[in-house]
Amino acid sequence: MQLTFFGAAGEVTGSQHLLETAERRILFDCGLFQGHRAEARAKNERFHCEPKNLDAVILSHAHIDHCGNLPGLFKAGFCGPVFCTPATADIAEIMLLDSAHIAAEDARYLRGRLRKGHPPIEPLYEERDVHELCKRFETIPYGEWHELAKDVRLRFHEAGHILGSAITELEILDGGEMKRVIFTGDLGRRSLPLLGDPVLIDNGCDVLITESTYGNKVHLPAENLKTELLRILKEAIAIQGRVVIPAFSLGRTQVLVYFLNELFNEGRLPQIPMFVDSPLSRKLTQVHREHQSTLDPEAQEQRGSDTDLFGFRGLTYVASPQESRALNDRKGPFLVIAASGMCESGRVVHHLRHAVGSERNTIVMLGYQAEYTLGRRLVERQPRVRIFDREIELRAKVEVLNGLSAHADAEDFKWWFGHLAKYGGIGKAFIVHGESTSAQAVAELLHDQCNEDPIIPQFKQSFTV
């Protein structure tokens, strides 16, 4: 059996890992590389896994850095099935259509800046490629073995990262010997709101492919955020200011609304108008409603007395651009949650333009903000920020709330690896989806749990197992 790493190898984004035996070629994930425009384009427009010859893709979850280049793979000749959970299929279709729209807008922007004689720029894929790709989804519920062929079967387990995220357990015949491969995808945290904890695997494995995003960190408890939200809202009412929360449409927006819904049910939520201003968030929240039966036991218990975990009196999901613009003329205190999470695009940029100049307003930043983004400049509390080519004095209060990361931290990894090693052992481990410091930290956690030294593969490296 051979493993080759074509993405998220020595870096965080673009998850793509190829497993080959004499009979099968299976790709784990097919994500978009996200980074500087030219570098991202070069990496995303070329496949090294020979799409026409793939038997199948196994999709761990619907974040764009894991699923985002599936339509491109189809466009390049892939015609096999894509195995995933039911919720992942529903979310991926929404995310990929949004990605196609962004790609088309990006291509139009670049065409207007081309020098004469430059080759035309086309989007990586279009909406029709997304629709055709989504016809190839084959969904498998958690906990059920699925026979892909006489020589290979798989089973998904709850990963606890986002709705529908899965740990993949694969058994594949290689040279007359059945080998077990476990791919964590993005491993989630314990005790995260809404989602179940990552499932512990009892059988051990010959090969482990694990993410390592926060392998060198320990997260703050997510529950702290609910208390902080309550404090911020009360302060906003007292000074008659608005609260703007930039939040990713998938995952964080739903958790924020869930916390607010809990406060409402507890009778502790102050009376202040609240808005979710993101068409993508609205669609993804509806998918969460449709898959509420897969949420964690606490959420299931709440469903007994609350028919909608993502809605309550005083909360409005904004639909049209006109309604969104009207918020900026609104008087008095209110809360708006809008995408994108790092403030680089979307409706939140307009809300920030109208909010940052007043000391009455509060900007709430959630977690890590990438370098060179508006989000990073806000977190750093730079005295002036540029929004839409205009320099604005940053007079608003900036609150930074951590604890909502959906990735496992060092303690979660230690717990999960320890169980896997105890109940069956770990043969060879490959550490992906992490910067060098976090990947090395996970390697140290795994060192005494594996039969061989853990490996941190780099781009296009191959290994025989």
C-alpha positions in Angstrom: 0.0 0.0 0.0 1.3 3.5 -0.9 0.3 6.8 0.5 1.0 10.1 -1.3 0.3 13.5 0.2 -0.9 16.2 -2.3 -2.3 18.8 0.2 -2.2 19.9 3.8 1.2 18.3 3.9 3.6 20.6 5.8 0.8 23.2 5.8 -2.8 23.6 6.9 -5.0 23.9 3.9 -5.9 21.9 0.8 -6.4 18.5 2.3 -5.7 15.7 -0.2 -4.2 12.3 0.5 -4.0 9.4 -2.0 -4.1 5.8 -0.9 -3.1 3.2 -3.5 -3.0 -0.6 -3.6 -2.7 -3.0 -6.6 -6.5 -2.9 -7.0 -7.6 0.5 -5.6 -6.9 4.3 -5.8 -8.8 6.2 -3.1 -8.5 9.9 -2.3 -9.1 11.2 1.2 -10.6 14.8 0.8 -10.1 17.2 -2.1 -9.8 20.6 -0.6 -8.9 24.0 -2.0 -5.5 25.5 -1.0 -6.1 28.9 0.5 -3.4 31.5 0.5 -1.9 34.2 -1.6 -3.8 34.5 -4.9 -1.1 33.4 -7.4 0.2 30.5 -5.2 -3.4 29.3 -4.5 -4.3 29.4 -8.2 -1.2 27.4 -9.2 -1.8 24.7 -6.6 -5.6 24.4 -7.2 -5.7 24.3 -11.0 -3.5 21.2 -11.3 -4.1 17.7 -9.9 -1.3 15.2 -9.2 -3.6 12.3 -8.4 -4.8 11.4 -11.9 -8.5 12.1 -11.4 -9.7 9.8 -14.2 -8.1 6.8 -12.5 -9.5 7.3 -9.0 -12.0 4.7 -7.7 -13.5 7.0 -5.1 -13.1 10.0 -2.8 -13.8 9.8 0.9 -14.8 13.2 2.2 -14.3 13.9 5.9 -16.4 17.1 6.1 -17.6 20.1 4.2 -15.1 22.9 5.0 -13.8 24.3 1.8 -10.1 23.4 2.5 -11.4 19.7 2.6 -14.1 19.7 -0.1 -13.6 22.8 -2.1 -11.8 21.3 -5.2 -14.2 18.4 -5.7 -15.9 20.1 -8.7 -12.5 20.8 -10.2 -11.7 17.1 -9.8 -14.9 16.2 -11.6 -14.1 18.7 -14.3 -10.7 17.0 -14.7 -12.2 13.6 -15.3 -13.1 12.0 -12.0 -16.3 9.9 -12.4 -16.4 7.8 -9.2 -18.5 8.1 -6.0 -17.8 10.6 -3.2 -18.6 8.9 0.2 -19.6 11.2 3.1 -22.2 11.6 5.8 -25.7 12.8 4.9 -25.2 16.2 6.7 -21.8 16.7 4.9 -23.5 16.1 1.5 -26.1 18.8 2.3 -23.6 21.3 3.6 -21.0 20.6 0.8 -23.5 21.4 -1.9 -24.2 24.9 -0.3 -20.5 25.6 0.3 -19.4 24.5 -3.2 -22.1 26.6 -4.9 -20.9 29.6 -2.9 -17.3 28.8 -3.8 -18.3 28.7 -7.5 -19.9 32.1 -7.2 -16.8 33.5 -5.5 -14.5 32.0 -8.1 -16.6 33.6 -10.9 -16.4 37.0 -9.2 -12.7 36.6 -8.7 -12.1 35.7 -12.4 -14.1 38.8 -13.4 -12.0 41.0 -11.2 -8.8 39.6 -12.5 -9.8 39.9 -16.1 -10.2 43.7 -15.6 -6.6 43.9 -14.4 -4.9 41.8 -17.1 -2.2 43.2 -19.4 -2.9 43.1 -23.1 -2.0 39.6 -24.5 -2.3 37.8 -21.2 -4.1 34.4 -21.5 -7.8 34.6 -20.4 -8.5 33.7 -16.8 -11.4 31.3 -16.1 -12.8 30.2 -12.7 -11.6 26.8 -11.5 -15.1 25.5 -11.9 -18.7 26.7 -12.4 -22.1 26.0 -10.9 -22.8 23.3 -13.4 -19.7 21.4 -12.3 -20.9 21.6 -8.7 -24.3 20.2 -9.6 -22.8 17.3 -11.5 -20.3 16.6 -8.7 -23.1 16.5 -6.1 -24.8 13.8 -8.0 -21.8 11.6 -7.1 -22.4 11.9 -3.3 -23.1 8.5 -1.7 -24.1 9.1 2.0 -23.3 6.7 4.8 -24.7 7.3 8.4 -22.3 7.2 11.4 -21.4 3.7 12.7 -22.4 1.6 9.7 -19.9 -0.5 7.7 -20.3 0.0 3.9 -18.8 -2.4 1.5 -17.2 -0.4 -1.4 -16.0 -3.6 -3.1 -15.0 -7.1 -2.1 -11.6 -5.8 -1.0 -12.5 -2.6 0.8 -15.1 -1.3 3.3 -15.4 1.9 5.4 -17.2 3.2 8.4 -17.7 6.8 9.6 -17.7 8.0 13.2 -18.6 11.3 14.7 -15.5 13.6 14.6 -17.1 16.5 16.6 -15.6 19.2 14.4 -18.6 20.5 12.4 -22.0 19.1 11.6 -21.5 15.9 9.6 -17.7 15.7 10.2 -16.4 12.2 10.2 -13.5 10.1 11.3 -13.0 7.4 8.6 -12.2 3.8 9.5 -11.1 1.9 6.3 -10.3 -1.7 5.9 -8.6 -2.6 2.6 -7.1 -5.8 1.2 -3.4 -5.2 0.2 -1.4 -8.1 -1.1 -3.6 -10.7 0.5 -3.5 -8.9 3.9 -6.3 -6.8 5.3 -5.0 -3.4 6.6 -6.8 -0.9 8.7 -6.4 2.8 8.0 -7.9 5.6 10.1 -8.2 9.2 8.9 -9.2 11.7 11.5 -10.2 14.5 9.0 -10.4 17.5 11.4 -10.7 16.1 14.9 -13.1 18.1 17.1 -13.1 19.0 20.8 -14.7 17.4 23.7 -17.7 19.3 25.3 -18.1 21.6 22.4 -21.7 22.9 22.2 -24.1 21.2 19.7 -21.8 18.4 18.5 -21.0 15.1 20.0 -17.5 14.4 21.2 -15.1 12.7 18.8 -15.8 8.9 18.9 -13.1 6.8 20.4 -11.9 3.9 18.1 -11.4 0.6 19.9 -9.8 -1.5 17.1 -6.4 0.2 16.6 -4.9 0.6 13.1 -2.0 -0.2 10.8 -2.0 3.4 9.5 -3.2 6.6 11.2 -3.5 9.9 9.2 -4.2 12.7 11.7 -4.6 16.4 11.6 -2.5 18.6 13.9 -3.9 22.2 13.7 -3.8 23.0 17.4 -1.6 20.2 18.6 0.5 22.7 20.6 -2.4 24.6 22.2 -4.9 24.2 25.0 -8.2 25.9 24.4 -10.2 27.9 26.9 -13.6 26.3 27.7 -16.3 27.3 25.2 -18.8 27.8 28.0 -17.0 31.0 29.0 -18.1 32.6 25.8 -21.8 32.6 26.8 -21.0 34.6 30.0 -18.9 37.0 28.0 -21.6 37.5 25.4 -24.1 38.4 28.1 -21.7 40.9 29.6 -21.0 42.6 26.2 -24.7 42.8 25.4 -25.6 44.4 28.8 -22.8 47.0 28.3 -24.0 47.8 24.8 -27.5 48.5 26.1 -26.1 50.7 28.9 -24.2 52.9 26.4 -26.7 52.6 23.5 -24.1 51.0 21.2 -24.2 48.3 18.5 -22.3 45.0 18.7 -20.8 43.6 15.5 -19.6 40.0 15.5 -17.7 38.8 12.4 -18.3 35.0 12.3 -17.7 32.2 9.8 -21.0 31.1 8.3 -20.4 27.4 9.0 -20.1 26.4 12.6 -19.4 29.5 14.6 -22.5 31.4 13.6 -24.7 28.4 14.7 -22.8 28.0 18.0 -23.3 31.7 18.7 -27.0 31.6 18.0 -27.3 28.4 20.1 -25.7 30.2 23.1 -28.0 33.2 22.6 -31.0 30.8 22.4 -29.9 29.2 25.7 -29.7 32.6 27.3 -33.2 33.4 26.0 -34.6 30.1 27.3 -33.0 30.7 30.7 -34.7 34.2 30.9 -31.3 35.9 31.0 -31.0 37.4 27.5 -31.5 41.2 27.6 -34.0 42.8 25.3 -31.9 43.9 22.3 -32.6 43.4 18.6 -30.4 40.7 17.1 -29.6 39.9 13.5 -27.8 37.2 11.6 -26.8 39.0 8.3 -25.5 36.3 6.0 -27.4 34.5 3.3 -24.9 31.6 3.5 -25.3 31.4 7.3 -29.1 31.3 6.8 -28.9 28.3 4.5 -26.4 26.5 6.7 -28.5 27.0 9.8 -31.4 25.5 8.0 -29.3 22.4 7.3 -28.5 22.2 11.1 -32.3 22.3 11.7 -32.8 19.4 9.3 -30.1 17.3 11.0 -30.9 18.1 14.6 -31.2 14.4 15.4 -27.4 14.1 15.1 -26.6 16.8 17.7 -25.2 16.1 21.1 -27.3 14.8 24.1 -27.7 18.3 25.6 -29.1 19.7 22.4 -31.4 16.7 22.1 -32.7 17.4 25.6 -33.4 21.0 24.8 -35.4 19.9 21.7 -37.9 18.4 24.1 -39.0 21.9 25.2 -37.7 24.1 22.3 -38.7 23.3 18.7 -36.0 25.6 17.2 -32.5 25.7 18.7 -31.5 28.4 16.3 -34.3 30.9 16.6 -36.0 32.9 19.4 -38.1 36.1 19.8 -36.0 39.1 18.9 -33.7 37.3 16.5 -34.0 38.1 12.7 -32.2 36.3 9.8 -31.6 39.1 7.3 -32.4 38.2 3.7 -32.0 41.0 1.2 -29.2 43.4 0.6 -31.7 46.2 1.3 -32.5 44.9 4.8 -28.7 44.6 5.4 -28.0 48.2 4.4 -30.9 49.4 6.6 -29.2 48.0 9.7 -26.5 50.7 9.3 -29.1 53.4 9.6 -30.7 51.9 12.6 -30.7 53.8 15.9 -30.2 52.4 19.4 -28.4 49.3 20.5 -28.5 46.0 18.5 -26.4 43.0 17.7 -25.4 41.8 14.2 -23.6 38.6 13.4 -22.2 38.6 9.8 -19.7 36.9 7.6 -16.8 36.7 6.9 -14.9 35.6 10.0 -11.7 37.4 9.1 -13.5 40.6 7.8 -12.1 40.3 4.3 -15.3 40.2 2.4 -19.1 39.9 2.8 -21.7 42.1 4.6 -19.7 42.4 7.8 -17.2 44.7 6.2 -20.1 47.2 5.6 -21.2 46.9 9.2 -17.6 47.5 10.4 -17.3 50.6 8.3 -20.3 52.1 10.1 -19.2 50.8 13.6 -15.5 51.3 14.1 -15.5 55.1 14.3 -17.7 55.3 17.5 -16.6 54.6 21.0 -20.2 53.4 21.8 -19.8 50.4 19.5 -18.2 47.0 20.2 -16.5 44.7 17.8 -16.3 41.1 19.0 -13.5 39.0 17.4 -13.7 35.2 17.7 -10.3 33.4 17.8 -7.4 33.4 15.3 -7.2 36.1 12.6 -4.7 35.6 9.7 -1.9 38.0 9.1 -2.7 40.9 6.7 -6.5 40.7 7.2 -8.7 43.4 8.5 -9.6 41.0 11.4 -5.9 40.9 12.4 -5.7 44.8 12.4 -8.8 45.0 14.6 -7.5 42.4 17.0 -4.2 44.3 17.2 -6.3 47.5 17.9 -4.4 49.5 15.3 -5.3 53.2 15.7 -6.6 53.5 12.1 -7.9 50.7 9.8 -8.5 50.8 6.1 -12.0 49.7 5.0 -13.1 50.1 1.3 -9.9 52.2 0.6 -10.8 54.6 3.4 -8.8 55.2 6.6 -11.0 55.2 9.7 -10.0 55.9 13.2 -10.6 52.8 15.4 -12.6 54.2 18.3 -14.9 51.2 18.9 -14.1 48.8 21.7 -12.6 45.5 20.5 -13.3 42.4 22.5 -11.4 39.2 21.6 -13.2 36.0 22.7 -11.4 32.7 22.4 -12.7 29.2 23.2 -14.8 28.5 20.1 -12.2 26.7 18.0 -13.7 23.4 16.7 -10.3 21.7 16.4 -8.9 19.3 19.0 -6.2 20.7 21.2 -3.2 19.0 22.8 -5.3 17.5 25.6 -7.9 16.2 23.2 -5.3 14.6 21.0 -3.6 13.0 24.0 -7.0 11.5 25.1 -7.9 10.2 21.6 -4.5 8.8 20.7 -4.1 7.1 24.1 -7.4 5.2 23.7 -6.5 4.1 20.1 -3.1 2.9 21.2 -4.5 1.1 24.2 -7.2 -0.8 22.3 -5.4 -2.2 19.4 -2.3 -0.1 18.9 -1.1 2.3 16.2 1.3 1.1 13.5 2.5 4.0 11.4 1.3 7.5 11.9 1.3 10.4 9.4 0.7 14.0 10.7 -0.9 16.5 8.3 -3.0 19.7 8.3 -0.8 21.7 10.7 2.0 24.2 10.8 5.4 22.8 11.7 5.3 23.6 15.4 1.9 22.1 15.9 2.7 19.0 13.7 5.9 18.5 15.7 3.9 18.7 19.0 1.5 16.0 17.8 4.5 13.9 16.7 5.8 14.1 20.3 2.4 13.1 21.6 2.3 10.1 19.3 6.0 9.0 19.7 5.4 6.5 22.5 2.0 5.4 21.1 3.2 4.1 17.7 5.2 1.1 16.6 7.3 3.4 14.4 8.4 7.1 14.6 5.6 9.4 13.4 6.1 11.0 10.0 5.3 14.6 9.0 5.0 14.3 5.2 5.7 17.1 2.8 4.0 18.0 -0.5 4.1 15.0 -3.0 5.9 12.7 -0.6 5.1 9.0 -1.0 5.4 6.2 1.5 5.0 2.5 1.3 3.2 0.9 4.2 
